[in-house]
C-alpha cells in the first residue's frame, strides 16, 4: 500500500572571444534617438547551461521579433525597433564577465539581457552596476541575486525559495511524511535545497537526507544510494536539465522508484525526448509558467496561450518556462521605456520600480531599494506552479489547488513501465 494517498574572469578570453563572435549585426548607433534600441546578451550556447541558455536566447529572440513586427517600442511617440547582440558565455563566469564588459564598452549597448543561472547573473550584474547599465535577468531566480543592493538588475521570475512550496503543500495534504533532496552545489540550487528543507520542516515533513553533487557531475550513484537508504516518501532533485536526465538514468540503474519524484528538468522538451514518455510518466516539476495558464495582459503577446502558439509556430516545439521568462524580462524593459517615454537609464530604472502590470507571464511588480524583504528588483509576489508529466508526456498542473487541473498520481515502479 502506498504510504501516500495519491489516488487521484578572463583567463579564457582569447579562446572565448574567438568562439563568441556576435551572432547579430551590431551596427546601430545607440546615441541615435530614432534608430534601433541596442541590447546585448551574453548567454550560454555551450557548456553546462547550454540547454537552458538556448531556451533563454529563444525567449529574447521571440520578444525582439514580436516587437519589431509591431513596428518597435513607442518612445514618446517615436517607434524604435530593437537590435540584440548575442555572445556565447560558454557557461563560464569569467567569460560572461568579459563579454558583458565588451557589450558595454565596445558594442555600446543601451541595456543588457542577462544570462541563464543566478550565479552567472550575480557575476555579470556587478559589471552592469559598475557601468550603471540595467540588466534584465531572464534566467535568474535565487534570492542572492537581489540581496546585493544592486539597483540595476531586475527579474520577473518567482524566487527559488518558492520552487517546491506548492508541490510540497499538495503532497503533505495527500499524506506524504518525508522528503529527501539531491541538488547541485551551485548557488541557485543550494537556495532551492535550503528553501525546500525550511518549508518541509514548516509543514511537518521529515527531511531524511540531503546530498550535494557538483554541477557538472557525471556519476551520482553514491549520492542517490545514500538517499535511497534514507527511504523518503518524496525525492526532490534540484539541478540543470543534464543533471535531471542523469538522475533519471541513475535511478533506473539502481532500480529505485521513489513514490513521488520531483525533478527540475521536465519542463524542458529535451527531458522527455531523451528519456521517453514511458520513463518520465508521473514525474513532478516546479515551473514558473505554462502555456495553459490564465495569464493575460495588454502587451505584445497578450495571453499565455497566444505566446505559446507564437513560440510553437516559430520554433516547432512546446515552450518551457525559460523562454517565457526571458521574453517577460525583455517585455518589462519595453513597458518601462514606454512608461518613461525615454531610453535614459535613470528614467527607465525609475519606471521599472513603479511598474505594476499584468502580462502574458502573469503579474510583474519589482521591489524597490529599501524594501522590507531586503530584496531589490525582485518580483516577490509571483507564485510557482507544480506540473506532472502525464501518460502522453504532456504537462498538467497539479498544484497549487486553485490552479490545478488534476490530482497527483504516484511514480510507478520501473518494472511496470
C-alpha positions as CSV (number, residue, x, y, z in Angstrom):
1,X,0.0,0.0,0.0
2,X,1.2,3.4,-0.8
3,X,2.3,5.4,2.2
4,X,0.9,8.5,0.5
5,X,-2.8,8.6,-0.5
6,X,-2.4,9.9,-4.1
7,X,-5.1,8.0,-5.8
8,X,-6.2,10.7,-7.6
9,X,37.4,36.5,-15.1
10,X,39.1,36.5,-18.4
11,X,41.6,33.8,-18.4
12,X,39.8,32.2,-21.3
13,X,39.2,35.4,-23.1
14,X,41.5,34.6,-26.0
15,X,39.6,31.4,-26.9
16,X,36.1,32.6,-25.8
17,X,36.1,35.7,-27.9
18,X,37.0,33.8,-31.0
19,X,34.2,31.3,-30.3
20,X,31.8,34.1,-29.2
21,X,31.7,36.5,-32.1
22,X,28.4,38.4,-32.1
23,X,25.5,36.5,-33.7
24,X,23.7,39.6,-34.7
25,X,24.6,42.8,-36.6
26,X,25.8,45.5,-34.3
27,X,26.0,48.5,-36.5
28,X,23.4,50.8,-34.8
29,X,24.4,53.9,-33.1
30,X,22.9,53.8,-29.6
31,X,23.1,57.6,-29.5
32,X,20.6,57.9,-32.3
33,X,17.2,58.8,-30.8
34,X,15.3,57.5,-33.8
35,X,17.5,54.4,-34.6
36,X,17.2,50.9,-33.1
37,X,17.5,50.5,-29.3
38,X,20.5,48.3,-28.8
39,X,20.6,45.4,-26.3
40,X,23.3,42.9,-25.5
41,X,23.1,39.3,-24.2
42,X,25.9,37.0,-23.1
43,X,24.0,33.8,-22.7
44,X,25.2,30.1,-22.7
45,X,25.0,28.2,-26.0
46,X,27.6,25.7,-24.9
47,X,28.8,24.1,-21.7
48,X,26.8,23.0,-18.6
49,X,24.0,25.6,-19.1
50,X,23.7,25.1,-22.9
51,X,20.1,23.7,-22.8
52,X,18.8,26.4,-20.6
53,X,20.8,29.1,-22.3
54,X,19.4,28.2,-25.7
55,X,15.9,28.4,-24.4
56,X,16.6,31.7,-22.7
57,X,18.0,33.1,-26.0
58,X,14.9,31.9,-27.9
59,X,12.8,33.9,-25.4
60,X,14.8,37.1,-26.1
61,X,14.7,36.5,-29.8
62,X,10.9,35.9,-29.8
63,X,10.3,39.1,-27.9
64,X,12.5,41.1,-30.3
65,X,10.8,39.7,-33.3
66,X,7.3,40.4,-31.9
67,X,8.3,44.0,-31.0
68,X,9.9,44.7,-34.4
69,X,7.0,43.1,-36.3
70,X,4.7,45.5,-34.4
71,X,6.8,48.5,-35.5
72,X,9.1,48.8,-32.5
73,X,9.0,50.3,-29.0
74,X,7.0,53.5,-28.6
75,X,9.4,56.1,-27.2
76,X,7.5,59.3,-26.6
77,X,5.6,58.9,-29.9
78,X,8.5,57.5,-32.0
79,X,8.6,53.8,-32.9
80,X,12.1,52.4,-32.4
81,X,13.0,48.8,-33.3
82,X,15.3,46.7,-31.2
83,X,18.5,45.1,-32.1
84,X,20.2,42.4,-29.9
85,X,23.9,41.5,-29.9
86,X,24.5,37.9,-28.6
87,X,27.6,36.1,-27.4
88,X,28.1,32.6,-26.0
89,X,29.4,32.8,-22.5
90,X,30.2,29.1,-22.6
91,X,28.7,28.6,-19.1
92,X,31.8,30.2,-17.6
93,X,31.5,33.2,-15.3
94,X,34.9,34.5,-16.3
95,X,33.9,34.6,-19.9
96,X,30.5,36.1,-19.1
97,X,32.1,38.9,-17.2
98,X,34.5,39.7,-20.1
99,X,31.7,39.6,-22.7
100,X,29.5,41.8,-20.6
101,X,32.3,44.4,-20.4
102,X,32.6,44.0,-24.2
103,X,28.9,44.6,-24.8
104,X,29.1,47.8,-22.7
105,X,32.4,49.2,-23.8
106,X,32.8,48.1,-27.4
107,X,29.3,47.3,-28.7
108,X,27.9,50.2,-26.6
109,X,24.5,48.6,-25.9
110,X,21.8,50.6,-24.2
111,X,20.6,47.7,-22.0
112,X,21.6,44.2,-21.0
113,X,19.7,41.0,-21.2
114,X,21.0,38.5,-18.5
115,X,22.5,35.0,-18.8
116,X,20.9,31.8,-17.6
117,X,21.7,30.9,-13.9
118,X,21.7,33.1,-10.8
119,X,25.4,32.6,-10.3
120,X,26.2,33.9,-13.7
121,X,23.8,36.8,-13.2
122,X,25.4,37.8,-9.9
123,X,28.8,37.9,-11.6
124,X,27.7,39.9,-14.6
125,X,25.2,42.2,-12.9
126,X,28.0,43.6,-10.8
127,X,29.6,44.8,-14.0
128,X,26.3,46.2,-15.1
129,X,26.0,48.2,-11.8
130,X,29.6,49.4,-12.2
131,X,28.7,50.9,-15.5
132,X,25.1,51.8,-14.4
133,X,23.6,49.7,-17.1
134,X,20.2,48.0,-16.4
135,X,20.3,44.2,-16.7
136,X,17.1,42.2,-17.2
137,X,17.7,38.8,-15.7
138,X,15.6,36.4,-17.7
139,X,17.1,33.3,-16.2
140,X,17.8,34.1,-12.5
141,X,15.6,33.4,-9.5
142,X,17.9,33.0,-6.5
143,X,17.3,35.5,-3.7
144,X,21.0,36.1,-3.5
145,X,20.8,37.9,-6.9
146,X,18.6,40.5,-5.3
147,X,20.4,40.8,-1.9
148,X,23.3,42.7,-3.4
149,X,21.7,46.2,-3.1
150,X,22.1,46.3,-6.9
151,X,19.6,48.9,-8.3
152,X,20.3,47.9,-11.9
153,X,19.2,44.3,-12.0
154,X,15.5,43.2,-12.4
155,X,13.8,39.8,-12.9
156,X,10.2,38.8,-13.3
157,X,10.7,35.2,-12.1
158,X,9.4,33.8,-8.8
159,X,12.2,33.3,-6.3
160,X,13.9,29.9,-5.8
161,X,12.6,30.0,-2.3
162,X,9.1,29.3,-3.9
163,X,10.1,26.5,-6.2
164,X,8.9,23.5,-4.2
165,X,6.3,25.2,-1.9
166,X,3.1,24.4,-3.8
167,X,4.2,20.8,-4.6
168,X,5.2,20.0,-1.0
169,X,1.9,21.5,0.3
170,X,-0.1,19.3,-2.1
171,X,1.9,16.2,-1.2
172,X,1.7,16.9,2.5
173,X,-2.1,17.2,2.1
174,X,-2.1,13.8,0.3
175,X,-0.3,12.1,3.2
176,X,3.5,12.4,2.5
177,X,5.6,12.3,5.6
178,X,9.2,12.6,4.5
179,X,11.4,14.1,1.8
180,X,15.0,13.6,0.6
181,X,16.9,16.1,-1.6
182,X,19.6,15.8,-4.3
183,X,21.0,19.1,-5.5
184,X,23.9,20.6,-7.4
185,X,26.3,22.6,-5.3
186,X,25.8,25.9,-7.2
187,X,24.2,29.0,-5.5
188,X,20.7,28.8,-7.0
189,X,20.2,25.0,-6.4
190,X,21.6,25.3,-2.9
191,X,19.0,28.0,-2.4
192,X,16.3,25.6,-3.6
193,X,17.6,22.9,-1.2
194,X,17.7,25.3,1.7
195,X,14.1,26.6,0.9
196,X,12.8,23.0,0.5
197,X,14.3,22.0,3.9
198,X,12.8,25.0,5.6
199,X,9.4,24.6,4.1
200,X,9.3,20.8,4.7
201,X,10.0,21.4,8.4
202,X,7.5,24.2,8.5
203,X,4.7,21.9,7.3
204,X,5.8,18.9,9.2
205,X,7.7,16.8,6.6
206,X,10.8,14.9,7.9
207,X,13.9,15.6,5.8
208,X,15.6,12.2,5.7
209,X,18.8,13.2,3.8
210,X,20.3,16.0,1.6
211,X,23.0,15.2,-0.9
212,X,25.0,17.8,-2.9
213,X,26.8,16.9,-6.1
214,X,29.0,19.1,-8.5
215,X,27.0,21.0,-11.1
216,X,28.9,19.0,-13.8
217,X,28.7,15.6,-12.1
218,X,28.7,12.5,-14.3
219,X,28.4,9.9,-11.6
220,X,25.8,10.3,-8.8
221,X,25.2,6.7,-7.8
222,X,26.7,7.3,-4.4
223,X,24.5,10.3,-3.6
224,X,21.3,8.6,-4.8
225,X,22.3,5.4,-2.9
226,X,22.5,7.5,0.3
227,X,19.1,8.9,-0.4
228,X,17.6,5.5,-1.1
229,X,18.9,4.2,2.2
230,X,17.2,7.1,4.0
231,X,13.8,5.9,2.5
232,X,12.0,9.2,1.8
233,X,8.4,9.3,0.5
234,X,9.4,12.1,-1.8
235,X,12.6,12.7,-3.7
236,X,13.3,16.2,-4.8
237,X,16.1,16.9,-7.4
238,X,17.4,20.4,-8.0
239,X,19.9,21.0,-10.8
240,X,20.3,21.5,-14.5
241,X,18.5,19.6,-17.3
242,X,21.6,17.5,-17.7
243,X,21.6,16.6,-14.0
244,X,17.9,15.8,-14.2
245,X,18.4,13.4,-17.0
246,X,21.4,11.8,-15.2
247,X,19.2,11.4,-12.1
248,X,16.5,9.5,-14.0
249,X,19.0,7.2,-15.7
250,X,20.8,6.5,-12.4
251,X,17.5,5.8,-10.6
252,X,16.6,3.3,-13.3
253,X,20.1,1.7,-13.0
254,X,19.7,1.4,-9.2
255,X,16.1,0.1,-9.6
256,X,14.8,2.7,-7.2
257,X,11.5,4.4,-8.0
258,X,10.6,6.8,-5.2
259,X,6.9,7.0,-4.5
260,X,7.0,10.7,-5.6
261,X,9.7,12.1,-7.8
262,X,10.1,15.9,-8.3
263,X,12.8,16.9,-10.9
264,X,13.7,20.4,-12.1
265,X,14.2,19.4,-15.7
266,X,10.9,18.1,-17.1
267,X,9.7,21.4,-18.4
268,X,12.4,21.3,-21.0
269,X,11.4,19.4,-24.2
270,X,14.7,17.6,-24.2
271,X,13.8,15.8,-20.9
272,X,11.0,13.7,-22.4
273,X,12.7,13.4,-25.9
274,X,15.8,11.8,-24.4
275,X,14.2,9.6,-21.8
276,X,10.9,8.7,-23.5
277,X,7.3,9.1,-22.4
278,X,7.1,5.8,-20.5
279,X,10.1,6.5,-18.4
280,X,9.1,10.1,-17.5
281,X,5.4,9.4,-16.8
282,X,4.5,10.7,-13.3
283,X,7.5,13.0,-12.7
284,X,6.6,16.2,-11.0
285,X,8.3,19.5,-11.6
286,X,8.1,23.1,-10.4
287,X,7.6,25.7,-13.1
288,X,7.3,29.4,-13.5
289,X,4.9,29.3,-16.4
290,X,2.9,27.1,-18.7
291,X,1.0,28.0,-21.8
292,X,-2.3,26.9,-20.4
293,X,-2.1,29.4,-17.5
294,X,-4.8,32.0,-17.4
295,X,-2.4,35.0,-17.7
296,X,-3.5,37.9,-19.7
297,X,-2.2,41.5,-20.3
298,X,-2.2,44.3,-22.8
299,X,1.3,43.6,-24.1
300,X,2.8,42.5,-27.3
301,X,1.9,38.8,-26.6
302,X,-1.5,39.3,-25.0
303,X,-2.1,35.9,-23.3
304,X,-0.1,32.9,-22.2
305,X,-1.8,30.8,-24.9
306,X,-1.0,33.4,-27.6
307,X,2.6,33.3,-26.5
308,X,2.6,29.5,-26.6
309,X,1.1,29.5,-30.1
310,X,3.6,32.0,-31.4
311,X,6.5,30.1,-29.9
312,X,5.4,26.8,-31.4
313,X,4.9,28.4,-34.8
314,X,8.4,29.9,-34.6
315,X,10.4,27.0,-33.1
316,X,8.3,24.0,-33.8
317,X,8.1,22.7,-30.2
318,X,6.4,23.5,-26.9
319,X,8.0,26.3,-24.8
320,X,9.2,25.6,-21.3
321,X,9.1,28.4,-18.7
322,X,12.6,29.5,-19.7
323,X,11.8,31.3,-23.0
324,X,8.7,32.8,-21.5
325,X,10.7,34.1,-18.5
326,X,13.3,35.6,-20.9
327,X,10.6,37.2,-23.0
328,X,8.9,38.6,-19.9
329,X,12.2,40.1,-18.7
330,X,12.6,41.9,-22.1
331,X,8.9,42.9,-22.1
332,X,9.5,44.6,-18.7
333,X,12.1,46.8,-20.5
334,X,9.7,47.6,-23.2
335,X,6.9,48.6,-20.8
336,X,9.3,50.7,-18.7
337,X,10.7,52.6,-21.8
338,X,7.2,53.3,-23.0
339,X,6.2,54.4,-19.5
340,X,9.2,56.7,-19.2
341,X,9.0,57.9,-22.8
342,X,12.7,57.7,-22.8
343,X,15.7,55.3,-23.1
344,X,17.6,57.3,-20.4
345,X,18.9,54.7,-17.9
346,X,17.8,56.5,-14.8
347,X,14.3,57.3,-16.3
348,X,13.8,53.7,-17.2
349,X,15.1,52.4,-13.9
350,X,12.6,54.7,-12.1
351,X,9.8,53.4,-14.4
352,X,10.7,49.8,-13.6
353,X,10.5,50.5,-9.8
354,X,7.0,51.9,-10.4
355,X,5.9,49.2,-12.8
356,X,2.9,47.1,-11.7
357,X,1.3,45.3,-14.6
358,X,-0.5,42.1,-15.6
359,X,1.1,40.3,-18.6
360,X,1.1,37.1,-20.6
361,X,3.6,35.9,-18.0
362,X,1.5,37.0,-15.0
363,X,1.9,39.9,-12.7
364,X,5.1,41.9,-12.7
365,X,5.9,44.2,-9.7
366,X,9.5,44.8,-8.8
367,X,10.7,45.5,-5.3
368,X,12.4,48.9,-4.8
369,X,15.6,49.6,-2.9
370,X,14.9,49.5,0.8
371,X,12.0,47.1,0.5
372,X,11.1,45.3,3.7
373,X,12.1,41.9,2.1
374,X,15.7,43.1,1.8
375,X,15.5,42.3,-1.9
376,X,15.9,44.9,-4.8
377,X,14.5,44.3,-8.3
378,X,12.7,41.0,-7.4
379,X,9.1,40.0,-8.4
380,X,8.4,38.6,-4.9
381,X,4.6,38.2,-5.2
382,X,4.9,35.7,-8.0
383,X,3.9,32.1,-7.1
384,X,5.2,28.9,-8.6
385,X,3.2,26.2,-10.3
386,X,3.8,22.4,-10.0
387,X,3.2,20.2,-13.0
388,X,3.2,16.5,-13.6
389,X,4.0,14.6,-16.8
390,X,1.1,12.5,-17.9
391,X,0.9,9.3,-20.0
392,X,1.4,11.3,-23.2
393,X,4.3,13.3,-21.9
394,X,2.2,16.4,-21.5
395,X,2.4,18.8,-18.6
396,X,-0.6,19.0,-16.3
397,X,-0.9,21.4,-13.4
398,X,-1.3,19.6,-10.0
399,X,-0.6,22.5,-7.6
400,X,-1.5,24.9,-6.1
401,X,-5.1,23.8,-5.6
402,X,-6.5,27.0,-7.2
403,X,-4.6,26.3,-10.4
404,X,-4.7,22.5,-10.5
405,X,-6.5,20.7,-13.3
406,X,-5.9,17.2,-11.9
407,X,-4.5,15.4,-8.8
408,X,-1.0,13.9,-8.3
409,X,-0.5,10.3,-9.2
410,X,2.3,8.1,-7.9
411,X,5.5,7.5,-9.8
412,X,5.2,3.9,-10.9
413,X,8.0,1.2,-10.3
414,X,10.4,0.7,-13.2
415,X,9.1,-2.8,-13.7
416,X,5.6,-1.5,-14.6
417,X,6.9,0.8,-17.4
